[in-house]
Amino acid sequence: MKLLVECYSGSKADERPLRFELNGRAYTVEEILDQWYEPNATYFKLRADDGNTYILRRDNSTPEGIWTLSSFRTRPS
């Protein structure tokens, strides 16, 4: 699933996600829980302002760096 992602750009472009839009709803990233790399992608496990956990993937093989949703988990009741 393709996403619109707004990123913080510090020492490099698109260093980490700040906000993202999924199915027309905007979410704010409250906490980056983990981050890891593959040869052509960067993954961010994060908690959004709805309390749920998301894993976002940035494809580094293209200049535009397409973002996709890799995983989603609802917060425990």
KOLBAPA-877975 format. One line per 8 residues: number of its first residue (from 1); their letters; for each residue x, y, z of C-alpha. Coordinates in nm, 4 decimals. Example, Ala and Ser with C-alpha at 12.3 -4.5 7.8 and 13.67 -1.06 7.14 Angstrom:
BEGIN
1) as) 1.2300,-0.4500,0.7800; 1.3670,-0.1060,0.7140
This chain:
BEGIN
1) mkllvecy) 0.0000,0.0000,0.0000; 0.1504,0.3300,-0.1133; 0.1760,0.6168,0.1369; 0.2352,0.9882,0.1439; 0.5089,1.0504,0.4008; 0.6495,1.3751,0.5392; 1.0032,1.3310,0.6693; 1.2583,1.5020,0.8862
9) sgskader) 1.5689,1.5821,0.6859; 1.8745,1.6265,0.9059; 2.2182,1.5189,0.7926; 2.0541,1.3331,0.5019; 1.7282,1.3606,0.3071; 1.4246,1.1728,0.4387; 1.6087,1.0742,0.7549; 1.2956,0.9595,0.9393
17) plrfelng) 0.9173,0.9887,0.9001; 0.7303,1.2590,1.0940; 0.3803,1.2186,0.9491; 0.2091,0.9932,0.6988; -0.1241,0.9681,0.5221; -0.3031,0.6371,0.4837; -0.6460,0.5980,0.3199; -0.7068,0.9733,0.3415
25) raytveei) -0.6270,0.9998,0.7142; -0.3206,1.1785,0.8482; -0.1135,1.0265,1.1295; 0.1639,1.1825,1.3355; 0.4609,0.9684,1.4343; 0.4894,0.9719,1.8125; 0.7851,0.7350,1.8479; 1.0286,0.5470,1.6264
33) ldqwyepn) 1.0501,0.2029,1.7889; 1.3061,0.0474,1.5539; 1.4833,0.1053,1.2245; 1.6692,-0.1369,0.9977; 1.8166,-0.1545,0.6512; 1.8160,-0.3833,0.3505; 2.0291,-0.3223,0.0420; 1.7478,-0.1309,-0.1338
41) atyfklra) 1.5175,-0.0294,0.1502; 1.4931,0.1310,0.4920; 1.2292,0.0203,0.7424; 1.0816,0.2158,1.0328; 0.8757,0.0534,1.3057; 0.6791,0.3324,1.4710; 0.3921,0.4216,1.7001; 0.1494,0.6749,1.5566
49) ddgntyil) -0.0848,0.9160,1.7351; -0.3666,0.6580,1.7183; -0.1618,0.4272,1.9463; -0.1139,0.1636,1.6749; 0.2155,0.0242,1.5474; 0.3146,0.0548,1.1809; 0.6128,-0.0601,0.9791; 0.6865,0.1755,0.6904
57) rrdnstpe) 0.9265,0.0827,0.4099; 1.1142,0.3345,0.1971; 1.2375,0.1976,-0.1357; 1.5892,0.3363,-0.1825; 1.6328,0.1948,-0.5330; 1.4510,0.4890,-0.6933; 1.5294,0.8607,-0.6583; 1.1741,0.9387,-0.5420
65) giwtlssf) 1.1988,0.6842,-0.2582; 0.8518,0.5308,-0.2676; 0.7015,0.4573,0.0760; 0.4782,0.1569,0.1453; 0.3042,0.0086,0.4482; 0.4694,-0.3239,0.5336; 0.2859,-0.4064,0.8547; 0.0185,-0.2818,1.0919
73) rtrps) -0.0724,-0.3857,1.4449; -0.3505,-0.2437,1.6593; -0.2772,-0.1488,2.0166; -0.3867,-0.3990,2.2811; -0.7307,-0.3318,2.4290
